[in-house]
């Protein structure tokens, strides 16, 4: 009986060590994926904010320029607003496609 316990004890120690190592590996992989996805999201958000500032400045300039051409400033801003309205409606109709692409991108990045 003592021989069986003597053989089982090292086996149980190895199983415990394997379990701890597997858990540590899972933690490290989770941290790696979280850091990868977070850094991608943050860097893209920074680019989006910069592009939004550019678009805002360009929109004001286009509104003023078109207003000067048409004789009244609010005409230029009205035209720019109509363009944004058209873009917004187009994006609303293609929302499923855009959502699918973003969803697939997140899944692919999570699994790699």
DRENBA-800655 format. One record per residue: residue in three letters; y, z, x of N, C-alpha, C, CB in turn. Coordinates in nm, 4 decimals. Each point is the difference from the previous one (the first is absolute). Glycine has a CB too. Layout:
> ALA,Y,Z,X,Y,Z,X,Y,Z,X,Y,Z,X
...
***
This chain:
> UNK,-0.1186,0.0000,0.0805,0.1186,0.0000,-0.0805,0.1261,0.0000,0.0856,-0.1269,0.1183,-0.1776
> UNK,0.1201,-0.0432,0.2880,0.1130,0.0081,0.0894,0.0286,-0.1354,0.0660,-0.0536,0.2418,0.0396
> UNK,-0.0485,-0.3193,-0.0166,0.0151,-0.1304,0.0636,0.0778,-0.0939,-0.0925,-0.2163,0.0337,0.1277
> UNK,0.1871,-0.0293,-0.2581,0.0707,-0.0854,-0.0957,0.1474,0.0364,-0.0063,-0.2104,-0.0250,-0.1331
> UNK,0.2404,0.1547,0.1321,0.1396,0.0419,-0.0015,0.0692,-0.0428,0.1284,-0.0583,0.1947,-0.1469
> UNK,-0.0110,-0.1873,0.2549,0.0552,-0.0380,0.1292,0.0320,-0.1496,0.0049,-0.1294,0.1865,0.1069
> UNK,0.0526,-0.2672,-0.1761,0.0248,-0.1443,-0.0061,0.1065,-0.0352,-0.1031,-0.2354,-0.0388,0.0710
> UNK,0.2416,0.1120,-0.1803,0.0936,-0.0312,-0.1078,0.1428,0.0422,0.0359,-0.1869,0.0267,-0.1655
> UNK,0.2021,0.0816,0.2362,0.1328,0.0517,0.0324,0.0857,-0.1013,0.0776,-0.0991,0.2292,0.0030
> UNK,0.0504,-0.2917,0.1033,0.0819,-0.1010,0.0696,0.0299,-0.1207,-0.0889,-0.1008,0.0741,0.2164
> UNK,0.0068,-0.1076,-0.3031,0.0219,-0.1118,-0.0909,0.1136,0.0312,-0.0969,-0.2421,-0.0637,0.0197
> UNK,0.2426,0.1846,-0.0734,0.1066,0.0405,-0.0910,0.1349,0.0042,0.0718,-0.1665,0.1327,-0.1329
> UNK,0.1676,-0.0916,0.2576,0.1240,0.0017,0.0770,0.0524,-0.1418,0.0206,-0.0742,0.2108,0.1150
> UNK,-0.0152,-0.3028,-0.0868,0.0407,-0.1400,0.0177,0.0517,-0.0599,-0.1295,-0.1684,-0.0234,0.1817
> UNK,0.1030,0.0547,-0.2938,0.0456,-0.0497,-0.1304,0.1393,0.0548,-0.0301,-0.2391,-0.0147,-0.0825
> UNK,0.2602,0.1414,0.1108,0.1311,0.0612,-0.0235,0.1063,-0.0650,0.0883,-0.1119,0.2170,-0.0618
> UNK,0.0787,-0.2391,0.1865,0.0927,-0.0642,0.0931,0.0301,-0.1436,-0.0443,-0.0883,0.1444,0.1874
> UNK,-0.0159,-0.2151,-0.2340,0.0185,-0.1361,-0.0499,0.0920,0.0001,-0.1223,-0.2283,-0.0638,0.0872
> UNK,0.2084,0.1589,-0.1771,0.0839,0.0096,-0.1192,0.1452,0.0261,0.0356,-0.1960,0.0835,-0.1272
> UNK,0.2203,0.0074,0.2211,0.1362,0.0297,0.0428,0.0643,-0.1207,0.0672,-0.0633,0.2401,0.0276
> UNK,-0.0141,-0.3090,0.0551,0.0515,-0.1182,0.0679,0.0315,-0.1109,-0.1000,-0.1322,0.0611,0.2043
> UNK,0.0454,-0.0793,-0.3023,0.0240,-0.1020,-0.1025,0.1253,0.0331,-0.0805,-0.2470,-0.0453,-0.0131
> UNK,0.2664,0.1711,-0.0208,0.1181,0.0416,-0.0742,0.1261,-0.0216,0.0827,-0.1379,0.1684,-0.1242
> UNK,0.1322,-0.1361,0.2507,0.1147,-0.0212,0.0886,0.0324,-0.1487,0.0127,-0.0600,0.2087,0.1262
> UNK,-0.0427,-0.2919,-0.1154,0.0208,-0.1448,0.0069,0.0636,-0.0511,-0.1287,-0.1968,-0.0218,0.1548
> UNK,0.1518,0.0700,-0.2692,0.0576,-0.0392,-0.1286,0.1471,0.0403,-0.0072,-0.2257,0.0235,-0.1091
> UNK,0.2586,0.0964,0.1561,0.1388,0.0451,0.0019,0.0854,-0.0916,0.0873,-0.0766,0.2365,-0.0369
> UNK,0.0262,-0.2696,0.1544,0.0759,-0.0857,0.0914,0.0193,-0.1402,-0.0564,-0.0894,0.1320,0.1911
> UNK,-0.0137,-0.1850,-0.2558,0.0131,-0.1322,-0.0610,0.1014,0.0031,-0.1139,-0.2375,-0.0527,0.0626
> UNK,0.2365,0.1608,-0.1411,0.0957,0.0139,-0.1093,0.1421,0.0085,0.0534,-0.1743,0.1151,-0.1377
> UNK,0.1935,-0.0383,0.2428,0.1324,0.0111,0.0607,0.0458,-0.1353,0.0540,-0.0467,0.2402,0.0586
> UNK,-0.0442,-0.3144,0.0032,0.0329,-0.1314,0.0546,0.0436,-0.0958,-0.1105,-0.1636,0.0379,0.1862
> UNK,0.0870,-0.0430,-0.2948,0.0339,-0.0899,-0.1102,0.1307,0.0413,-0.0662,-0.2432,-0.0439,-0.0372
> UNK,0.2624,0.1741,0.0183,0.1233,0.0489,-0.0613,0.1202,-0.0354,0.0865,-0.1272,0.1872,-0.1085
> UNK,0.1155,-0.1677,0.2380,0.1095,-0.0333,0.0907,0.0274,-0.1497,0.0004,-0.0591,0.1976,0.1410
> UNK,-0.0466,-0.2777,-0.1428,0.0154,-0.1453,0.0001,0.0703,-0.0470,-0.1266,-0.2067,-0.0215,0.1397
> UNK,0.1600,0.0681,-0.2549,0.0597,-0.0424,-0.1265,0.1422,0.0527,-0.0127,-0.2272,-0.0048,-0.1058
> UNK,0.2498,0.1297,0.1448,0.1337,0.0588,-0.0090,0.0988,-0.0751,0.0888,-0.1028,0.2234,-0.0496
> UNK,0.0627,-0.2532,0.1706,0.0909,-0.0705,0.0912,0.0302,-0.1404,-0.0513,-0.0905,0.1330,0.1928
> UNK,-0.0081,-0.1980,-0.2523,0.0233,-0.1329,-0.0562,0.0976,0.0078,-0.1171,-0.2304,-0.0714,0.0718
> UNK,0.2084,0.1672,-0.1615,0.0877,0.0147,-0.1166,0.1424,0.0334,0.0429,-0.1959,0.0755,-0.1371
> UNK,0.2109,0.0180,0.2301,0.1338,0.0407,0.0432,0.0721,-0.1144,0.0706,-0.0807,0.2364,0.0222
> UNK,0.0108,-0.3079,0.0652,0.0660,-0.1106,0.0697,0.0400,-0.1109,-0.0970,-0.1317,0.0544,0.2060
> UNK,0.0479,-0.0814,-0.3056,0.0359,-0.1015,-0.1003,0.1160,0.0474,-0.0867,-0.2374,-0.0810,-0.0020
> UNK,0.2427,0.2099,-0.0299,0.1117,0.0524,-0.0784,0.1316,-0.0122,0.0767,-0.1572,0.1587,-0.1144
> UNK,0.1530,-0.1348,0.2445,0.1204,-0.0155,0.0813,0.0478,-0.1451,-0.0032,-0.0742,0.1898,0.1486
> UNK,-0.0185,-0.2828,-0.1361,0.0358,-0.1422,-0.0054,0.0552,-0.0353,-0.1381,-0.1779,-0.0534,0.1713
> UNK,0.1163,0.1064,-0.2770,0.0460,-0.0291,-0.1364,0.1408,0.0545,-0.0218,-0.2378,0.0056,-0.0824
> UNK,0.2653,0.1152,0.1306,0.1343,0.0570,-0.0153,0.1031,-0.0856,0.0735,-0.0994,0.2310,-0.0208
> UNK,0.0671,-0.2745,0.1416,0.0923,-0.0859,0.0752,0.0238,-0.1313,-0.0741,-0.0787,0.1032,0.2154
> UNK,-0.0276,-0.1609,-0.2699,0.0157,-0.1251,-0.0750,0.0780,0.0215,-0.1291,-0.2148,-0.0819,0.0976
> UNK,0.1991,0.1973,-0.1600,0.0771,0.0293,-0.1213,0.1495,0.0115,0.0304,-0.1998,0.1181,-0.0953
> UNK,0.2337,-0.0530,0.2067,0.1405,0.0060,0.0392,0.0544,-0.1399,0.0284,-0.0369,0.2297,0.0949
> UNK,-0.0420,-0.3116,-0.0296,0.0399,-0.1376,0.0261,0.0211,-0.0753,-0.1308,-0.1262,0.0043,0.2171
> UNK,0.0313,0.0099,-0.3105,0.0111,-0.0698,-0.1283,0.1199,0.0495,-0.0800,-0.2481,-0.0313,-0.0015
> UNK,0.2748,0.1605,0.0058,0.1149,0.0543,-0.0718,0.1302,-0.0561,0.0554,-0.1294,0.2089,-0.0472
> UNK,0.1426,-0.2086,0.1777,0.1205,-0.0541,0.0631,0.0140,-0.1490,-0.0279,-0.0167,0.1741,0.1789
> UNK,-0.0939,-0.2453,-0.1694,0.0026,-0.1435,-0.0274,0.0340,-0.0274,-0.1465,-0.1690,-0.0362,0.1822
> UNK,0.1210,0.1197,-0.2723,0.0291,-0.0166,-0.1428,0.1488,0.0198,-0.0279,-0.2318,0.0793,-0.0559
> UNK,0.2895,0.0223,0.1150,0.1435,0.0234,-0.0193,0.0797,-0.1170,0.0564,-0.0357,0.2497,0.0109
> UNK,-0.0020,-0.2966,0.1068,0.0701,-0.1131,0.0608,-0.0143,-0.1251,-0.0859,-0.0390,0.0985,0.2276
> UNK,-0.0828,-0.1230,-0.2789,-0.0217,-0.1176,-0.0851,0.0791,0.0125,-0.1300,-0.2295,-0.0303,0.0993
> UNK,0.2333,0.1503,-0.1564,0.0767,0.0208,-0.1229,0.1481,-0.0244,0.0218,-0.1697,0.1652,-0.0746
> UNK,0.2222,-0.1146,0.1826,0.1420,-0.0223,0.0299,0.0297,-0.1470,0.0282,0.0129,0.2320,0.0913
> UNK,-0.1028,-0.2957,-0.0152,0.0203,-0.1420,0.0338,-0.0060,-0.0877,-0.1255,-0.1002,0.0408,0.2279
> UNK,-0.0026,-0.0187,-0.3116,-0.0109,-0.0785,-0.1231,0.1171,0.0289,-0.0943,-0.2505,0.0008,0.0236
> UNK,0.2934,0.1250,-0.0285,0.1157,0.0353,-0.0824,0.1260,-0.0698,0.0463,-0.1045,0.2195,-0.0451
> UNK,0.1198,-0.2306,0.1770,0.1162,-0.0712,0.0532,-0.0063,-0.1484,-0.0344,0.0155,0.1669,0.1864
> UNK,-0.1358,-0.2247,-0.1799,-0.0154,-0.1420,-0.0335,0.0254,-0.0257,-0.1484,-0.1658,-0.0228,0.1863
> UNK,0.1244,0.1173,-0.2721,0.0119,-0.0188,-0.1444,0.1324,0.0525,-0.0565,-0.2476,0.0160,-0.0132
> UNK,0.3236,0.0536,0.0931,0.1309,0.0452,-0.0448,0.0046,0.1445,-0.0460,0.0416,-0.2309,-0.0637
> UNK,-0.1520,0.2906,0.0289,-0.0035,0.1407,-0.0436,-0.1186,0.0680,0.0691,0.1070,-0.0563,-0.2270
> UNK,-0.0812,0.1739,0.2853,-0.1034,0.0687,0.0761,-0.1220,0.0346,-0.0842,0.1782,0.0904,0.1449
> UNK,-0.1571,-0.0506,-0.2682,-0.1152,0.0421,-0.0803,-0.0934,-0.1155,-0.0325,0.1403,0.1800,-0.0960
> UNK,-0.0914,-0.3041,0.1011,-0.0908,-0.1143,-0.0184,-0.1037,-0.0054,0.1129,0.1840,-0.1275,-0.1182
> UNK,-0.1385,0.1503,0.2393,-0.0906,-0.0017,0.1147,-0.1059,0.1094,-0.0103,0.1847,-0.0934,0.1398
> UNK,-0.1404,0.2135,-0.1780,-0.0964,0.1100,-0.0138,-0.0948,-0.0235,-0.1176,0.1686,0.1572,0.0994
> UNK,-0.1196,-0.2219,-0.2032,-0.0856,-0.0332,-0.1139,-0.1092,-0.0987,0.0423,0.1933,0.0397,-0.1580
> UNK,-0.1572,-0.1390,0.2347,-0.0994,-0.0972,0.0476,-0.1035,0.0683,0.0898,0.1729,-0.1838,-0.0130
> UNK,-0.1282,0.2702,0.1044,-0.0932,0.0723,0.0880,-0.0929,0.0882,-0.0839,0.1708,-0.0017,0.1879
> UNK,-0.1157,0.0695,-0.2900,-0.0824,0.0836,-0.0873,-0.1028,-0.0837,-0.0755,0.1910,0.1604,-0.0234
> UNK,-0.1529,-0.2786,-0.0224,-0.0943,-0.0880,-0.0691,-0.1126,-0.0452,0.0940,0.1864,-0.0772,-0.1513
> UNK,-0.1527,0.0507,0.2745,-0.1026,-0.0380,0.0977,-0.0984,0.1145,0.0188,0.1628,-0.1532,0.1168
> UNK,-0.1105,0.2772,-0.1020,-0.0882,0.1158,0.0138,-0.0830,0.0217,-0.1264,0.1649,0.1040,0.1577
> UNK,-0.1065,-0.1292,-0.2726,-0.0754,0.0112,-0.1248,-0.1158,-0.0983,-0.0034,0.2073,0.0752,-0.1164
> UNK,-0.1811,-0.1980,0.1593,-0.1050,-0.1015,0.0049,-0.1107,0.0405,0.0976,0.1697,-0.1766,-0.0574
> UNK,-0.1310,0.2280,0.1747,-0.0985,0.0461,0.0982,-0.0813,0.1155,-0.0580,0.1510,-0.0720,0.1896
> UNK,-0.0842,0.1658,-0.2581,-0.0690,0.1130,-0.0601,-0.1006,-0.0424,-0.1056,0.2002,0.1367,0.0453
> UNK,-0.1630,-0.2317,-0.1296,-0.0923,-0.0501,-0.1035,-0.1187,-0.0701,0.0653,0.1919,-0.0272,-0.1623
> UNK,-0.1658,-0.0507,0.2670,-0.1082,-0.0677,0.0718,-0.0962,0.1017,0.0613,0.1536,-0.1935,0.0486
> UNK,-0.0987,0.2992,0.0117,-0.0849,0.1039,0.0585,-0.0791,0.0744,-0.1073,0.1640,0.0245,0.1874
> UNK,-0.1037,-0.0060,-0.3042,-0.0711,0.0682,-0.1088,-0.1215,-0.0809,-0.0448,0.2158,0.1048,-0.0746
> UNK,-0.2023,-0.2359,0.0734,-0.1128,-0.0844,-0.0405,-0.1084,-0.0101,0.1072,0.1580,-0.1282,-0.1415
> UNK,-0.1208,0.1482,0.2664,-0.0972,-0.0083,0.1089,-0.0429,0.1387,0.0490,0.1012,-0.2189,0.0670
> UNK,-0.0720,0.3226,-0.1452,-0.0278,0.1371,0.0419,-0.1480,0.0238,0.0259,0.1972,0.0730,-0.1305
> UNK,-0.2840,-0.1268,0.0482,-0.1451,0.0186,0.0203,-0.0455,-0.0557,0.1342,-0.0335,-0.0116,-0.2473
> UNK,0.0832,-0.1061,0.2812,-0.0344,-0.0625,0.1273,0.0496,0.0858,0.1165,0.0101,-0.2280,-0.1080
> UNK,0.1143,0.2730,0.0996,0.0586,0.0818,0.1062,-0.0761,0.1312,0.0127,0.2257,-0.1041,-0.0403
> UNK,-0.2561,0.1675,-0.0731,-0.0734,0.1261,0.0013,-0.1372,-0.0183,0.0633,0.1230,0.0737,-0.2053
> UNK,-0.1904,-0.1830,0.1715,-0.1318,-0.0286,0.0572,0.0046,-0.0170,0.1507,-0.0626,-0.1073,-0.2134
> UNK,0.1642,0.0385,0.2604,0.0129,-0.0209,0.1446,0.0246,0.1321,0.0735,0.0896,-0.2307,-0.0440
> UNK,-0.0026,0.3140,-0.0121,0.0290,0.1293,0.0619,-0.1243,0.0884,-0.0033,0.2424,-0.0184,-0.0684
> UNK,-0.3110,0.0196,-0.0451,-0.1227,0.0796,-0.0157,-0.1039,-0.0410,0.1032,0.0463,0.0252,-0.2455
> UNK,-0.0695,-0.1556,0.2591,-0.0976,-0.0504,0.0972,0.0413,0.0326,0.1432,-0.0584,-0.1836,-0.1590
> UNK,0.1874,0.1751,0.1869,0.0491,0.0319,0.1337,-0.0263,0.1471,0.0342,0.1767,-0.1782,-0.0238
> UNK,-0.1518,0.2683,-0.0710,-0.0244,0.1422,0.0236,-0.1472,0.0262,0.0208,0.1993,0.0578,-0.1370
> UNK,-0.2846,-0.1187,0.0542,-0.1454,0.0188,0.0126,-0.0474,-0.0518,0.1356,-0.0282,-0.0209,-0.2508
> UNK,0.0708,-0.0973,0.2902,-0.0428,-0.0572,0.1275,0.0448,0.0873,0.1172,0.0108,-0.2295,-0.1013
> UNK,0.1123,0.2818,0.0944,0.0490,0.0840,0.1084,-0.0748,0.1329,0.0027,0.2257,-0.1090,-0.0172
> UNK,-0.2634,0.1599,-0.0984,-0.0740,0.1270,-0.0048,-0.1404,-0.0143,0.0554,0.1336,0.0663,-0.1982
> UNK,-0.1961,-0.1811,0.1766,-0.1392,-0.0181,0.0414,-0.0149,-0.0453,0.1450,-0.0519,-0.0546,-0.2351
> UNK,0.1564,0.0040,0.2938,-0.0087,-0.0452,0.1408,0.0236,0.1132,0.0948,0.0765,-0.2243,-0.0665
***
